[in-house]
Amino acid sequence: MDLQAALQTFIAESRELLADMERALLGIEHGAAHGDAVNAIFRAAHTIKGSAGLFGLDAVVAFTHAVESVLDRVRDGQLGIGDELVVLLLSCCDHLSERVEAIAAGRLQDDEPPAGAALLLQLGRYLEPQAGAEARAEPVVLDGDAADHWHLSLRFGPDVLRKGMDPLSFIRYLGTLGRIVGIATLADALPADPAAMDPEACYLGFEIAFASAADKGAIERVFELVRDDLSLRMLAPRSRVADYLALIQELPEQPGRLGEMLVACGSVTERELGAALALQGSEDAAPLGRILVDSQAVPSAVVEAALTKQKLAGTERPRADGRSIRVDADRLDQLITLVGELIIAGAGTELLARRQQDGELIEAASRLAGLVQEVRDSALRLRMVKIGATFGKFQRAVHDMARELGKEVVLDIRGEDTELDKAVVEKIGDPLLHLVRNAIDHGIESAAQRLQAGKPVRGRVGLNAFHESGSVVIEVSDYGGGLRRERILAKAVECGLVEADAVLGDAEVFELIFEPGFSTADQVTRLSGRGVGMDVVKRNIAALRGSVGIASRAGEGTTVRVRLPLTLAIIDGFLVKVGESIFVVPLDMIDECIEFSTEPGHDCCNLRGEVLPLVGLRRFFEIEAAPARRESVVVVRHNGRRVGLVVDALLGEFQTVIKPLSKVFDQVSAISGSTILGNGAVALILDVGAMLQGLPGPARVHSP
């Protein structure tokens, strides 16, 4: 791995670690167990510090060292972690994120910027000696026999060198905590054939006798940076026989001589082993284990465990571990593009086969279509990500905004395992963040108002995601005071959005808040009151082929419901024809298809006792073509509403590769994109949600 590639890995891992650090800090604020959270924060800071040192990022190393030192005092019980320290550590997390992004942009600063220097001063106050605090004891080196030292078994993974880590550097660092009494280097993992050796792989293991007064946690932290590439086994001073038995069972699977195993695990010394071997040679090859037991060099139970291990060593096979790799998002996008082109080519092949009326060719084209569909589904699954990562980022926004407004608010997240396309997740973050901010600012009442209403002082904002009818639904709920219907209506009349004598339902009134420039705020603040935002939210969601609706009850709160497609790349569609024009209806929105006899003047029909509104695509798109003698109705469902699309002909299902429309067609309503058919013709994809908006009420009812 070259230096630039390693640096990119450092940047990616640092972003993940800082996100974990922020999550843990917010968890402390919401009552999570302090011990686990502080350890997670400490590990993140320690790992970033160690990795930054490999690239000579001295300023980052110095800053994270100060953070780590404060956290170390918290872990030792010398400092309590309260709200003030949490806020400071969150600011440190923000600063480190800025430094990482600067590094990603190629700005490698050596000096600490003013913001970082100010944070270091604040951290320094927590590092000053506390009144009445006892001085921290330094590690004490112990003298004595093998029973008075730690025994460490280290097995480094094969990839540790490729990741820029030097095993010997960790052993040298271990020496700062005490004294390495003895060390044995194990090369059992070396391949028998020298030609099979990988020069970039690590095959080393170490057995170390270590004298120190440091605790187990301090010794483990020495190897924090390689915890994923190291197998570490530790025996404390004066361990019991049972501990040595367990260690023998954990030794690597390669067979080895009994004496070497016992020396490696620290049960006997080289001198004791040598004496036993000499005695064995003079007593007609008596078993070595019996000699060691008779000479009281080692307990018999340890020998039996070692012998059992030796017998099983050659028969056990290492367990295969699952592996994962990082893939560049651009490569995934390219794969989806190629799959889309493959679908179009496959459709063309199938069309040609049917024209030739060749049975074998048709069958082969059908098999090809099935395989293409499987490839499509597999490729789309690669781009599916859980929305929980996006939801988790809002915890910080809720924390900061609640503090600024003087409110107590907790974010309640559900459905974080719901998956949808990576492209959708990336683009929905900002609209959702705006909805969450609105919920805190406008939805959650002040503490005094909540107490007066008999509610808990701490408000709650809910984020929930789930799958429904082939789409993903995201709900943002505030459980606050609810929308004030009469005030919204009065403001709309004042702005000229509706007539003064208009009669509107609740849903129609609440939809007014999505109008550009609309606001009912009494005063303009940094966070609200300018009427900018909700119209942008709706426009951005519509650009994702999604829809947004709102429901509210006075005194109980407001819920904004966002419906999004699972993917923006490829969908299952249903082809319909009107005149010479072909349209695609998303298959997951279709309930059924029925025949319909044309009679002018009817815009709804009776479908098994249900009044079904009708939309004639010929009239809707002003298509100049003579109506067919028998038409069909495609019954679609969206947001709980059903409507019938009147078309000339039904052409069947079609794997639809979504192509974006040119900006020239941005103002065209009810069309969300286009696709290419097998014969090269272009079909337009219908935006059913847009078609339902402004749908006129029924006039005369007609039975199909």
C-alpha positions in Angstrom: 0.0 0.0 0.0 1.5 3.4 -1.0 1.5 6.3 1.3 -1.3 8.1 -0.4 -3.6 5.1 -0.2 -2.7 4.6 3.5 -3.5 8.2 4.2 -6.9 7.8 2.6 -7.5 4.8 4.8 -6.5 6.9 7.8 -9.0 9.6 6.8 -11.9 7.1 6.3 -11.2 5.4 9.6 -10.8 8.7 11.5 -14.2 9.8 10.3 -15.7 6.6 11.5 -13.9 6.9 14.9 -15.0 10.5 15.4 -18.6 9.5 14.6 -18.3 6.8 17.3 -16.8 9.3 19.7 -19.7 11.7 19.1 -22.3 9.0 19.6 -20.7 7.9 22.8 -20.6 11.4 24.2 -24.3 12.0 23.3 -25.0 8.6 24.9 -23.5 9.9 28.2 -25.8 12.9 28.1 -28.8 10.6 27.6 -27.9 8.4 30.5 -25.8 5.6 28.9 -23.3 3.7 31.1 -20.4 6.0 31.7 -17.8 3.3 31.9 -18.4 1.8 28.5 -18.9 5.1 26.8 -15.7 6.7 28.2 -13.7 3.6 27.1 -15.2 3.9 23.6 -14.2 7.6 23.5 -10.7 6.9 24.8 -10.2 4.1 22.2 -11.2 6.5 19.4 -8.9 9.2 20.5 -6.0 6.8 21.2 -6.4 5.1 17.8 -6.5 8.5 15.9 -3.4 9.6 17.8 -1.4 6.5 17.0 -2.4 6.6 13.3 -1.7 10.3 13.0 1.8 9.7 14.3 2.5 7.3 11.4 2.0 10.2 9.0 3.9 12.8 11.0 0.7 14.8 11.9 2.3 16.1 15.1 -0.4 18.7 15.8 -3.2 16.1 15.6 -1.1 13.8 17.8 -0.6 16.5 20.4 -4.2 17.5 20.5 -5.5 13.9 20.7 -3.0 13.2 23.5 -4.5 16.1 25.5 -8.0 14.6 25.0 -6.7 11.2 25.9 -5.1 12.5 29.1 -8.3 14.0 30.3 -10.2 10.8 29.5 -7.6 8.8 31.3 -8.3 10.8 34.5 -12.0 10.2 34.0 -11.4 6.5 33.7 -9.2 6.5 36.9 -12.0 8.2 38.8 -10.1 11.5 39.3 -12.6 13.4 37.2 -16.4 13.3 36.9 -17.8 13.6 33.4 -20.6 16.1 33.5 -22.5 18.3 31.0 -19.6 20.9 30.8 -17.0 18.3 30.0 -19.3 16.6 27.5 -19.7 19.9 25.6 -16.0 20.5 25.6 -15.2 17.0 24.3 -17.9 17.4 21.6 -16.1 20.6 20.6 -12.8 18.7 20.5 -14.5 16.1 18.3 -15.7 18.9 15.9 -12.2 20.3 15.8 -10.6 16.9 15.0 -13.2 16.4 12.2 -12.2 19.8 10.7 -8.5 18.7 10.8 -9.3 15.4 9.2 -11.3 17.2 6.4 -8.4 19.6 5.9 -6.1 16.7 5.6 -8.4 15.1 3.0 -8.3 18.4 1.1 -4.5 18.3 1.1 -4.0 21.0 3.7 -1.5 19.5 6.1 -1.0 22.1 8.8 1.8 21.7 11.3 0.7 24.3 13.8 -2.5 24.2 15.9 -5.0 26.8 14.6 -6.4 29.3 17.2 -9.6 27.3 17.7 -7.6 24.2 18.6 -5.3 26.2 20.9 -8.3 27.5 22.8 -9.6 24.0 23.3 -6.2 22.9 24.5 -6.3 25.6 27.2 -9.7 24.3 28.4 -8.4 20.7 28.4 -5.4 21.8 30.4 -7.6 23.0 33.2 -8.9 19.4 33.7 -5.3 18.2 33.8 -4.3 20.5 36.7 -3.8 18.7 40.0 -7.0 18.5 42.0 -7.1 19.5 45.7 -6.7 16.4 47.9 -6.1 14.2 44.9 -3.4 11.5 45.3 -0.5 11.4 42.9 -0.8 8.7 40.4 1.6 5.8 41.0 4.1 5.1 38.3 4.6 1.5 37.2 6.9 -0.4 39.5 9.3 -3.0 38.2 9.2 -6.2 40.2 12.1 -8.6 40.8 11.7 -12.2 41.5 11.1 -15.6 39.9 8.7 -16.4 37.0 5.7 -16.5 39.3 6.0 -12.8 39.9 5.7 -11.6 36.3 3.0 -11.3 33.7 3.1 -13.8 30.8 2.0 -12.4 27.4 1.3 -14.5 24.3 1.2 -12.4 21.2 0.2 -13.6 17.7 0.2 -10.8 15.1 -2.1 -11.1 12.1 -0.7 -11.4 8.5 -1.9 -8.0 7.5 -0.3 -5.9 10.3 2.7 -4.9 8.2 0.6 -3.9 5.3 -1.3 -1.5 7.5 2.0 0.3 8.4 2.3 -1.2 11.9 5.6 -2.5 13.3 5.2 -5.3 15.9 8.6 -4.5 17.5 7.5 -0.9 18.1 4.7 -2.2 20.4 7.0 -4.4 22.3 9.4 -1.5 22.8 6.5 0.6 24.0 5.5 -2.2 26.4 8.9 -1.8 28.0 7.9 1.7 29.2 5.5 0.1 31.6 7.9 -2.3 33.2 10.7 -4.7 32.4 10.7 -7.4 29.8 12.2 -10.4 31.7 12.3 -12.7 28.7 11.1 -13.0 25.2 10.7 -15.9 22.7 10.1 -15.3 19.0 7.8 -17.9 17.4 7.9 -18.4 13.6 5.5 -21.4 13.5 3.3 -19.7 10.9 6.1 -19.5 8.3 5.2 -21.6 5.3 7.2 -24.8 4.8 8.1 -23.7 1.3 10.2 -20.5 1.3 8.9 -19.6 -2.2 5.4 -19.4 -0.7 6.4 -16.6 1.7 4.7 -13.2 1.2 7.3 -10.5 1.9 4.5 -8.1 3.1 2.9 -10.6 5.5 3.7 -11.0 9.2 4.3 -14.6 10.5 5.6 -13.7 13.9 4.4 -14.5 17.4 6.0 -13.7 20.8 6.0 -15.2 24.3 7.0 -12.6 26.8 7.7 -12.6 30.5 6.9 -9.1 31.7 7.6 -7.6 35.2 5.4 -4.6 35.9 2.9 -3.2 38.4 0.7 -2.0 35.6 -2.8 -3.4 35.5 -4.3 -5.5 32.8 -6.1 -2.6 31.1 -2.9 -0.6 30.9 -1.0 -3.4 29.2 -3.9 -4.1 26.8 -3.9 -0.4 25.8 -0.3 -0.8 24.5 -1.7 -2.8 21.7 -4.8 -0.8 21.1 -3.9 0.2 17.5 -3.5 -3.4 16.4 -6.4 -4.9 18.3 -8.0 -6.2 15.1 -4.7 -7.8 13.9 -3.5 -9.3 17.1 -4.3 -12.3 19.3 -3.3 -11.3 22.9 -3.4 -13.8 25.8 -2.3 -12.7 29.3 -1.6 -14.4 32.5 -1.3 -12.3 35.7 1.5 -12.8 38.2 1.1 -15.9 40.4 -1.6 -17.4 38.1 -3.3 -20.7 39.1 -2.6 -24.0 37.3 -6.1 -23.7 35.7 -5.0 -20.5 34.0 -2.0 -22.2 32.4 -4.3 -25.0 31.3 -6.5 -22.5 29.5 -3.5 -20.8 27.9 -2.2 -24.2 26.5 -5.6 -24.8 25.0 -5.5 -21.4 23.3 -2.0 -21.8 21.8 -1.9 -21.8 17.9 -2.8 -25.1 16.2 0.6 -25.9 14.8 2.1 -29.1 16.4 5.1 -28.6 18.6 7.2 -30.5 21.1 5.8 -30.7 24.6 8.8 -29.0 26.2 8.7 -26.1 23.8 5.0 -25.5 24.5 5.6 -25.5 28.2 8.5 -23.1 28.0 6.5 -20.9 25.5 3.6 -20.6 27.9 5.9 -19.9 30.9 5.1 -23.1 32.9 8.8 -24.1 33.0 12.1 -22.4 32.5 14.8 -23.4 30.0 17.0 -24.6 32.9 14.2 -26.9 34.2 13.5 -28.2 30.7 17.3 -28.9 30.1 17.6 -30.8 33.3 14.5 -32.8 32.5 15.8 -33.7 29.0 19.1 -34.8 30.5 17.3 -36.9 33.0 15.1 -38.3 30.2 18.2 -39.4 28.3 19.7 -41.3 31.2 16.5 -43.2 32.2 15.8 -45.1 29.0 13.7 -42.5 27.3 11.1 -42.1 30.1 8.3 -39.8 29.1 9.3 -36.2 29.4 6.0 -35.2 31.1 6.5 -37.8 33.8 10.0 -36.6 34.4 8.8 -33.0 34.8 6.1 -34.0 37.2 8.4 -36.2 39.3 10.9 -33.4 39.6 8.0 -31.0 40.7 8.9 -28.7 37.8 5.3 -28.6 36.6 1.9 -29.9 37.8 0.7 -33.1 36.2 -2.6 -31.4 35.1 -0.6 -29.0 33.0 1.4 -31.8 31.3 -1.9 -33.7 30.5 -3.4 -30.6 28.9 -0.3 -30.1 26.8 -0.2 -33.7 25.7 -3.9 -33.5 24.7 -3.2 -30.3 22.8 -0.3 -31.9 21.0 -2.4 -34.9 19.9 -5.2 -32.7 18.5 -2.9 -30.1 16.9 -2.6 -31.8 13.5 -6.3 -32.7 13.2 -8.0 -29.3 13.9 -8.5 -26.9 11.0 -8.6 -23.2 11.4 -12.1 -21.7 11.1 -12.6 -19.5 8.0 -13.6 -16.0 9.0 -15.9 -13.8 7.0 -14.2 -10.9 5.2 -15.4 -7.6 4.0 -13.7 -5.0 1.7 -14.1 -1.3 1.1 -15.4 -0.5 -2.4 -15.3 2.9 -4.0 -18.8 4.3 -4.4 -18.0 5.4 -8.0 -17.3 1.8 -8.9 -20.7 0.7 -7.6 -22.3 3.5 -9.6 -20.5 2.3 -12.7 -21.7 -1.2 -12.0 -25.3 -0.1 -11.8 -24.9 1.9 -15.0 -23.6 -1.2 -16.8 -26.4 -3.4 -15.4 -28.9 -0.8 -16.7 -27.3 -1.0 -20.2 -27.4 -4.8 -19.9 -31.1 -4.7 -19.2 -31.8 -2.5 -22.2 -29.7 -4.8 -24.4 -31.5 -7.9 -23.0 -34.9 -6.3 -23.8 -33.7 -5.7 -27.4 -32.6 -9.3 -27.7 -35.9 -10.6 -26.5 -37.8 -8.3 -28.9 -35.7 -9.6 -31.9 -36.2 -13.2 -30.8 -40.0 -12.7 -30.8 -39.9 -11.0 -34.2 -38.0 -14.0 -35.6 -40.5 -16.4 -34.1 -37.7 -18.8 -33.3 -38.7 -21.0 -30.3 -35.1 -21.8 -29.2 -34.0 -18.2 -29.5 -37.0 -17.0 -27.5 -36.2 -19.5 -24.8 -32.6 -18.5 -24.7 -33.6 -14.8 -24.5 -36.0 -15.6 -21.7 -33.2 -17.4 -19.7 -31.0 -14.4 -20.3 -33.7 -12.0 -19.0 -34.0 -14.1 -15.8 -30.2 -14.0 -15.2 -30.1 -10.2 -15.9 -32.8 -9.7 -13.3 -30.8 -11.6 -10.7 -27.7 -9.6 -11.6 -29.8 -6.4 -11.3 -31.2 -7.4 -7.8 -27.7 -8.3 -6.6 -26.1 -5.1 -7.9 -28.9 -3.0 -6.3 -28.4 -4.8 -2.9 -24.8 -3.7 -3.0 -25.9 -0.1 -2.9 -28.4 -0.6 -0.1 -27.3 1.0 3.2 -29.0 1.3 6.5 -30.6 4.6 7.2 -29.5 4.4 10.9 -26.2 6.1 10.1 -28.0 9.2 8.8 -30.4 9.2 11.8 -27.4 8.9 14.1 -25.9 12.1 12.8 -29.0 14.0 13.9 -28.3 13.3 17.6 -25.7 16.1 17.6 -28.0 18.5 15.9 -30.7 17.9 18.4 -28.3 18.3 21.3 -26.9 21.6 20.0 -30.2 23.1 19.0 -32.0 22.1 22.3 -29.2 23.8 24.2 -29.5 27.0 22.1 -33.3 27.2 22.6 -33.1 26.3 26.3 -35.2 23.1 25.8 -34.7 19.6 26.9 -35.2 17.3 23.9 -34.3 13.6 23.3 -34.2 12.0 19.9 -36.1 8.7 19.7 -34.9 6.6 16.8 -36.6 3.5 15.4 -36.3 1.6 12.2 -32.6 2.4 11.9 -32.0 -1.0 10.1 -34.3 0.0 7.2 -32.3 -0.2 4.0 -32.5 2.0 0.9 -30.3 3.1 -2.0 -27.1 4.9 -1.0 -27.9 7.7 -3.5 -31.3 8.3 -1.8 -29.7 8.3 1.7 -27.1 10.8 0.6 -29.7 13.2 -0.7 -32.4 12.9 2.0 -30.1 13.9 4.9 -30.6 17.7 4.5 -34.4 17.6 4.1 -34.7 15.3 7.1 -32.4 17.5 9.2 -34.6 20.6 8.4 -37.7 18.6 9.5 -36.0 17.7 12.8 -35.0 21.3 13.4 -38.5 22.4 12.7 -39.9 19.8 15.2 -37.6 21.2 17.9 -38.1 24.9 17.2 -41.8 24.9 16.3 -43.2 21.6 17.7 -41.7 21.2 21.2 -43.0 23.7 23.7 -40.9 25.5 26.3 -40.4 23.8 29.6 -43.0 26.1 31.3 -45.6 25.4 28.6 -45.1 21.7 28.9 -45.4 21.7 32.7 -48.6 23.8 32.3 -50.0 21.2 29.9 -49.1 18.4 32.2 -46.4 17.0 30.0 -42.8 16.0 31.0 -40.3 18.8 30.8 -38.2 16.8 28.4 -39.7 16.8 24.9 -39.3 14.0 22.4 -38.7 14.0 18.7 -39.2 10.7 16.9 -37.6 9.4 13.8 -39.0 6.2 12.3 -38.3 4.4 9.1 -40.1 1.3 7.6 -40.9 -0.3 4.3 -44.4 0.0 2.9 -45.7 -1.0 -0.6 -42.3 -1.1 -2.2 -41.3 2.3 -0.8 -39.5 3.6 2.3 -41.5 5.7 4.7 -39.7 8.1 7.1 -41.8 9.8 9.8 -40.6 12.8 11.8 -42.8 13.3 14.9 -42.5 15.9 17.6 -45.2 15.1 20.2 -45.5 18.8 21.0 -48.3 21.3 20.7 -49.3 20.6 17.2 -50.0 22.9 14.2 -52.4 25.8 14.8 -54.8 25.4 12.0 -56.7 28.7 12.3 -53.4 30.7 12.4 -52.1 28.9 9.3 -55.3 29.6 7.5 -55.4 33.3 8.5 -51.8 33.7 7.4 -52.6 32.1 4.1 -55.5 34.5 3.5 -53.3 37.4 4.5 -50.6 36.3 1.9 -53.3 35.8 -0.8 -52.7 32.0 -1.0 -56.4 31.2 -0.5 -59.7 33.1 -0.6 -61.1 34.4 2.7 -64.3 32.3 2.2 -62.5 29.1 1.1 -63.5 25.9 2.9 -60.5 23.7 3.3 -59.9 20.4 5.1 -57.2 20.0 7.7 -54.8 18.2 5.2 -55.2 21.1 2.7 -54.5 23.7 5.4 -51.4 21.9 6.6 -50.1 21.6 3.1 -49.9 25.4 3.0 -46.8 25.4 5.1 -44.9 24.0 2.1 -45.7 27.2 0.1 -42.6 29.4 -0.6 -42.1 32.2 1.9 -44.9 30.9 4.2 -44.2 31.4 8.0 -46.4 31.9 11.1 -43.4 32.8 13.4 -43.9 35.9 15.5 -40.3 37.0 15.1 -37.4 36.2 12.9 -34.5 34.3 14.7 -31.4 32.6 13.5 -33.3 29.4 13.3 -36.7 30.3 12.0 -39.2 32.9 10.9 -38.1 33.7 7.4 -40.3 31.3 5.6 -37.4 29.6 3.9 -37.0 25.9 4.1 -40.2 23.8 4.0 -40.8 24.6 0.3 -37.2 23.5 -0.4 -37.7 20.3 1.6 -40.7 19.4 -0.5 -38.9 20.3 -3.7 -35.9 18.2 -2.8 -38.1 15.2 -1.8 -40.0 15.5 -5.1 -36.6 15.5 -7.0 -36.1 12.0 -5.4 -39.4 10.9 -6.8 -40.8 11.0 -3.3 -43.7 12.7 -1.6 -44.3 14.4 1.7 -47.4 14.7 3.8 -48.3 16.2 7.2 -50.7 15.3 10.0 -51.2 17.2 13.3 -53.5 17.2 16.3 -53.7 20.1 18.7 -51.8 19.4 21.9 -50.6 16.0 20.7 -48.0 16.9 18.1 -47.2 16.8 14.4 -46.0 14.0 12.1 -44.4 14.7 8.8 -44.4 11.6 6.6 -41.9 11.3 3.7 -42.3 8.5 1.2 -39.3 7.6 -1.0 -38.5 5.0 -3.6 -36.1 2.2 -2.7 -33.7 3.1 -5.5 -33.2 5.8 -8.1 -31.6 3.5 -10.7 -33.8 0.6 -11.7 -37.4 -0.2 -11.0 -40.0 -2.8 -12.0 -42.4 -1.0 -14.3 -45.6 -1.6 -16.2 -45.9 -0.3 -19.8 -49.1 1.3 -21.0 -49.9 3.0 -24.4 -51.9 6.0 -25.3 -52.0 6.7 -29.0 -48.4 6.3 -30.1 -47.0 7.3 -26.7 -45.7 4.8 -24.2 -45.6 5.4 -20.5 -44.2 3.5 -17.5 -46.2 3.1 -14.3 -44.1 1.9 -11.2 -45.3 -1.7 -10.7 -45.4 -1.4 -6.9 -48.1 1.2 -7.1 -50.5 -0.9 -9.2 -53.4 -2.7 -7.6 -55.1 -4.1 -10.6 -56.0 -3.5 -14.3 -59.6 -3.5 -15.7 -61.3 -2.9 -19.0 -63.3 0.3 -19.5 -65.7 1.3 -22.2 -65.3 4.9 -23.3 -68.1 7.3 -22.6 -67.2 11.0 -22.6 -67.9 13.2 -19.6 -67.2 10.7 -16.8 -64.2 11.3 -14.5 -64.9 8.5 -12.0 -66.4 5.0 -12.0 -67.9 2.5 -9.6 -65.4 -0.2 -8.8 -67.1 -2.9 -6.8 -69.0 -0.3 -4.7 -66.0 2.1 -4.5 -66.0 5.5 -6.2 -62.7 5.4 -8.2 -61.5 8.8 -9.6 -60.3 8.5 -13.2 -57.4 10.3 -15.0 -57.4 10.0 -18.7 -53.8 10.1 -19.8 -54.8 11.3 -23.3 -56.5 14.4 -21.9 -53.9 14.9 -19.1 -51.0 15.1 -21.5 -53.1 16.5 -24.4 -52.2 13.7 -26.8 -53.7 14.2 -30.2 -54.9 10.8 -31.1 -58.3 9.2 -31.7 -59.6 7.3 -28.6 -59.6 3.5 -28.7 -62.8 1.6 -28.9 -62.1 -0.3 -25.7 -59.8 1.4 -23.1 -58.2 0.0 -20.0 -57.9 1.4 -16.5 -54.8 0.9 -14.4 -55.8 1.2 -10.7 -52.9 2.8 -8.7 -52.5 3.5 -5.0 -50.5 6.3 -3.4 -50.5 7.5 0.2 -53.7 5.6 0.8 -55.6 7.0 -2.2 -56.6 5.1 -5.3 -57.1 6.4 -8.8 -57.6 4.9 -12.2 -55.4 5.8 -15.1 -57.3 5.5 -18.4 -55.0 4.2 -21.2 -55.5 2.7 -24.7 -53.5 -0.6 -24.2 -51.6 -2.6 -21.6 -48.2 -3.8 -22.7 -47.0 -5.7 -19.6 -44.2 -5.6 -17.1 -40.8 -4.1 -18.0 -37.5 -3.7 -16.1 -37.1 0.0 -16.2 -33.7 1.7 -16.2 -34.4 5.2 -15.1 -32.8 8.0 -17.2 -33.0 11.6 -15.9 -34.8 14.2 -18.0 -33.0 17.2 -19.4 -33.3 20.4 -17.4 -35.5 21.7 -20.3 -38.2 19.4 -18.9 -37.8 20.5 -15.2 -41.2 22.2 -15.2 -43.1 19.2 -16.7 -45.4 17.8 -14.1 -46.3 14.2 -13.5 -43.1 12.9 -15.2 -40.2 11.6 -13.1 -37.9 10.3 -15.7 -37.5 8.3 -18.9 -36.4 4.9 -20.0 -35.2 3.2 -23.2 -37.2 0.3 -24.6 -35.8 -2.7 -26.4 -36.6 -1.2 -29.8 -34.8 2.0 -28.9 -37.9 4.0 -28.3 -38.2 6.3 -25.3 -41.0 5.8 -22.7 -41.8 8.4 -20.0 -42.1 7.3 -16.3 -45.2 8.6 -14.6 -45.0 10.4 -11.3 -48.2 9.1 -9.7 -47.9 11.3 -6.6 -47.8 14.5 -8.7 -50.8 13.4 -10.8 -52.9 12.9 -7.6 -52.2 16.5 -6.4 -55.0 18.8 -7.4 -57.2 15.9 -8.6 -60.7 17.3 -9.1 -63.6 15.9 -7.2 -65.9 13.3 -8.9 -68.7 14.4 -11.2 -70.8 11.6 -12.6 -70.2 8.0 -11.6 -69.9 5.4 -14.3 -69.7 1.6 -13.9 -66.9 -0.1 -15.9 
